[in-house]
Amino acid sequence: MASHPPPPAFVRLAAHPLRWRLLTELARSDLRVRDLVALCGEPQNLVSYHLRLLRDGGLVSTNRSSADGRDTYYHLDPARCAVALTAAGAALLPSPVPARAGVLFICTGNSARSPVAEALLRHHSGGRVRVVSAGSRPRPAGLLPEVVQVLREGYGIDVTDQRPRHWDTLSGHRFDYVITLCDRAREACPPFPGDPRRVHWSVPPPTGLPAVIRAAADIDTRVRHLLPLLSEVPS
């Protein structure tokens, strides 16, 4: 039986009835937890749990009340929701990508940013892109545990067995795009045969789970914008 990719993170987050109710209420007004409890008629611990998932997914954020520092207001990020909704549509009807398009993602340790980009491009292209990642100083301990967690829980991608690699192992390979994701790697990146297009995504090094979630969301948006460009690569 053919396997199918899981639905995009936005769909999984918004499809839950209570989370959808929270999103619709926050689309009308910034609200505190107790306001949302009253509107939704659900226990505070349950509302708080689902708000945390929406925050981790980047759909809502918080501001401390300037009137009472003990209060926190939740508010919807409409721009991020719009991008996520558009991306969900693109996942349903992806642009065709020729099988020969090749992309190399590079960062220093090949333990966070570049493997996230590799996994997301492979996922969104349905495996039609030849994609790999590498680093200048591969992290001996492997991928960051937070990266494995975020890709699994947020995007349905399992990279448990993936190990960082050195870019020297790819010195004879040809790529259409070589994309650096950290500023140090951009300065030190060696040449690759075939005159690939060089692109730089300046993504700050993520430390800790919230930073990895933000970096993955940023990279996911960039990868989705890359897909139409890959469709222009000659067959």
C-alpha positions in Angstrom: 0.0 0.0 0.0 1.4 3.4 -1.0 2.5 5.7 1.8 1.3 9.3 1.9 2.8 12.3 3.6 1.0 13.5 6.7 -1.0 16.7 6.5 0.9 20.0 7.0 1.4 21.2 10.5 -1.1 24.1 10.1 -3.8 21.6 9.1 -3.0 19.3 12.1 -3.0 22.3 14.5 -6.1 24.1 13.2 -8.2 21.0 12.6 -8.7 20.3 16.3 -12.1 21.6 17.3 -10.9 23.5 20.4 -7.8 24.9 18.7 -10.0 26.1 15.8 -12.3 27.8 18.3 -9.4 29.4 20.0 -8.1 30.7 16.7 -11.4 32.1 15.7 -11.9 33.9 19.0 -8.3 35.3 18.8 -9.0 36.5 15.2 -11.6 38.8 16.7 -9.7 40.1 19.7 -6.6 39.7 21.9 -7.8 37.7 24.9 -6.5 36.4 28.2 -6.7 32.7 29.2 -9.6 33.3 31.5 -11.5 35.1 28.7 -11.0 32.1 26.5 -12.0 29.7 29.2 -15.3 31.6 29.6 -15.9 31.8 25.8 -15.1 28.1 25.1 -16.6 26.6 28.3 -13.6 24.3 28.7 -11.3 23.8 31.8 -8.4 26.2 32.1 -5.7 23.5 32.0 -7.1 22.2 28.7 -7.3 25.7 27.2 -3.8 26.4 28.3 -2.5 23.2 26.8 -3.9 23.9 23.4 -2.8 27.5 23.5 0.8 26.2 24.1 0.5 24.0 21.0 -0.6 27.0 19.0 2.2 29.1 20.4 4.8 26.4 19.6 3.4 26.2 16.1 3.9 30.0 15.7 0.2 30.8 15.1 -0.4 32.8 18.3 1.9 34.8 20.6 1.6 36.6 23.9 2.1 40.1 25.4 2.3 40.9 29.0 -0.5 43.3 30.1 0.7 46.9 30.6 -2.2 47.4 33.0 -1.6 44.4 35.2 1.7 42.6 34.8 0.2 39.4 36.1 -2.0 39.1 33.0 -1.0 37.9 29.6 -2.9 38.5 26.4 -2.9 36.0 23.5 -3.1 37.3 20.0 -3.3 35.7 16.6 -0.5 36.2 14.0 -2.5 36.7 10.9 0.5 36.9 8.6 1.9 33.6 9.7 -1.5 32.0 9.5 -1.9 33.2 5.9 1.5 31.9 5.0 0.8 28.5 6.7 -2.6 28.3 4.9 -1.1 29.0 1.6 1.6 26.4 2.2 -1.0 23.9 3.1 -2.7 24.5 -0.2 0.7 24.1 -2.0 1.2 20.8 -0.2 -2.1 19.6 -1.5 -1.4 20.8 -5.1 2.4 20.9 -5.3 4.3 22.3 -8.3 5.9 19.6 -10.4 9.6 19.3 -9.9 11.9 17.5 -12.4 13.7 14.5 -11.0 17.1 15.8 -11.9 17.0 19.0 -9.8 19.7 18.7 -7.1 20.1 20.8 -4.0 22.8 20.9 -1.3 22.1 22.6 2.0 25.1 23.6 4.1 25.7 24.8 7.7 28.6 24.5 10.0 27.6 21.4 12.2 25.1 19.8 9.8 23.1 19.2 13.0 20.2 21.6 12.9 19.5 24.1 10.1 20.8 22.2 7.0 19.3 18.8 8.0 16.0 20.6 8.7 16.1 22.1 5.2 17.0 18.8 3.6 14.2 17.0 5.3 11.6 19.6 4.5 12.6 19.9 0.8 12.5 16.1 0.4 9.1 16.1 2.1 7.5 18.9 0.1 8.9 17.7 -3.2 7.6 14.2 -2.7 11.2 12.9 -3.1 11.5 14.3 -6.6 14.5 16.5 -5.7 18.0 15.1 -5.2 18.6 16.8 -1.9 21.4 16.4 0.7 23.0 18.4 3.5 26.5 18.7 4.9 28.7 20.9 7.1 32.2 22.2 7.5 32.5 20.7 11.0 29.9 18.0 11.5 28.7 17.6 15.0 30.1 14.4 16.4 27.1 13.8 18.7 24.7 13.8 15.8 21.6 15.9 15.1 20.3 18.1 17.9 17.6 16.2 19.8 15.3 19.2 19.4 15.6 19.0 15.7 14.6 15.3 15.7 11.7 16.2 17.9 10.4 19.2 15.9 10.6 17.4 12.6 8.8 14.4 14.0 6.1 16.3 16.0 5.7 19.3 13.8 6.1 17.9 10.3 5.8 14.1 10.5 9.3 13.5 9.4 11.6 11.0 11.1 15.3 11.8 11.0 16.3 9.7 14.0 19.0 7.7 12.1 20.5 10.6 10.1 24.1 11.6 10.9 26.0 14.8 10.1 28.4 14.6 7.2 31.3 16.7 6.0 31.0 18.6 2.8 34.3 17.0 1.6 32.3 13.7 1.0 30.3 15.5 -1.7 33.3 17.2 -3.5 32.7 15.5 -6.8 28.9 15.8 -6.9 27.0 18.2 -9.1 24.1 20.3 -7.8 21.8 22.9 -9.3 21.6 24.9 -6.0 24.1 25.1 -3.1 22.3 26.9 -0.2 24.2 28.0 2.9 22.1 28.5 6.1 24.7 30.0 8.4 27.0 33.0 7.8 30.2 31.2 8.7 29.4 28.4 6.2 28.7 31.0 3.5 32.2 32.4 3.9 34.0 29.0 3.9 31.8 27.1 1.4 34.0 25.4 -1.2 33.3 25.4 -5.0 31.3 22.6 -6.5 31.4 21.4 -10.1 28.9 22.5 -12.7 28.6 26.1 -11.5 25.6 25.6 -9.2 23.5 28.6 -8.2 24.7 29.9 -4.8 22.1 31.0 -2.4 22.4 32.2 1.3 19.7 31.9 3.9 20.9 33.7 7.0 19.2 31.7 9.8 20.4 32.3 13.3 21.9 29.2 15.1 19.0 27.7 17.0 19.6 26.8 20.7 16.8 25.2 22.6 13.4 23.9 21.6 11.6 27.3 20.9 14.5 28.5 18.8 14.5 25.3 16.8 10.7 25.6 16.2 11.2 29.2 14.9 14.1 28.2 12.7 12.1 25.2 11.2 9.2 27.5 10.5 11.5 30.0 8.8 13.2 27.3 6.7 9.9 25.7 5.8 8.6 29.0 4.3 11.9 29.4 2.4 11.8 25.8 1.1 8.2 26.3 -0.2 9.3 29.4 -2.1 12.2 27.4 -3.5 10.0 24.7 -5.0 8.7 26.8 -8.0 12.3 27.8 -8.9 13.3 24.1 -9.0 10.6 23.4 -11.4 12.5 25.7 -13.9 15.6 23.5 -13.8 16.0 21.9 -17.3 15.1 18.3 -17.5 
